[in-house]
Amino acid sequence: MNRSPNFDRLASVYRWMEMATFGCALWHCRCRFLDELRNCRTALVLGDGDGRFTARLLQENPHVRVEVIDTSKAMLRALLRNAGVHRHRISVHHADARQWLPGTSHYDLVVSHFFLDCLSTDEVTALAERLRPCTSDQTRWVVSEFAIPAGWFGRLVAQPLVTSLYLAFRLLTGLRVGRLPQHRSALSCAGFVLDQDFPSLDGLLVSEMWVRALR
Ligand SMILES: C[S@@+](CC[C@H](N)C(=O)[O-])C[C@H]1O[C@@H](n2cnc3c(N)ncnc32)[C@H](O)[C@@H]1O
């Protein structure tokens, strides 16, 4: 397994980098299913960075308790700060999700916004297989990701853009992964099934809701 990336130095500027490059598009992607998450009680948020989504989830859902995993201490500090008065409902794990063992917890919500792209396809499969026993038929897994759509837009715009993002993150954080994982085949392999799917920005972004496949 390659070394964990270090997002510490981006924690204070991450939000502004995002706004400068994509405006509100990533935020809309993260919040696409928020209305459907009001009944969740136990959430696992993978790599939420500065925690803007977690803060919003806690505001919208007064009953949910959230566990967060992130390798960046600075991101976790920002996340707790952003959660404000709701921070007592958060447990943080400063850990690499590729090695983290979930124990006996049960989650009715798993969230990964722009996080699976920090992993290889095999790592996404392994993570999803480890999480599956902590889920039930009611569990939803919400995914936001970049994608390369078919056609000229994918070839001429999305692919070069995603490649340059990976290059920038390699320089800034030491991220070793250099291309998008096949997260759909990885989640399917691990026993999840795609339930809803919303592309945006001509297919450059996807918001997805996954549920457990019947076995
Ligand atoms: C690209 S940022 C995405 C942040 C946020 N989820 C968003 O929607 O923008 C990736 C986040 O995942 C964390 N991360 C990257 N690889 C990780 C790993 N293997 N285990 C745990 N956290 C990781 C980083 O520290 C960072 O906070």
The ligand as an ORCA input file, in Angstrom:
! r2SCAN-3c Opt
* xyz 0 1
  C     -10.175     15.447     -2.110
  S     -10.496     15.653     -0.402
  C     -12.271     15.567     -0.376
  C     -12.826     16.296      0.804
  C     -14.358     16.366      0.881
  N     -14.952     15.067      1.088
  C     -15.001     17.016     -0.310
  O     -16.156     16.695     -0.582
  O     -14.403     17.884     -0.939
  C     -10.072     14.090      0.251
  C     -10.144     14.014      1.770
  O      -9.938     12.643      2.129
  C      -8.822     12.526      3.001
  N      -8.128     11.289      2.610
  C      -7.443     11.043      1.479
  N      -7.015      9.765      1.440
  C      -7.446      9.204      2.602
  C      -7.359      7.900      3.154
  N      -6.713      6.926      2.515
  N      -7.958      7.663      4.337
  C      -8.629      8.647      5.006
  N      -8.744      9.896      4.530
  C      -8.162     10.173      3.345
  C      -7.995     13.782      2.823
  O      -7.248     14.088      3.968
  C      -9.063     14.807      2.486
  O      -9.586     15.385      3.656
*
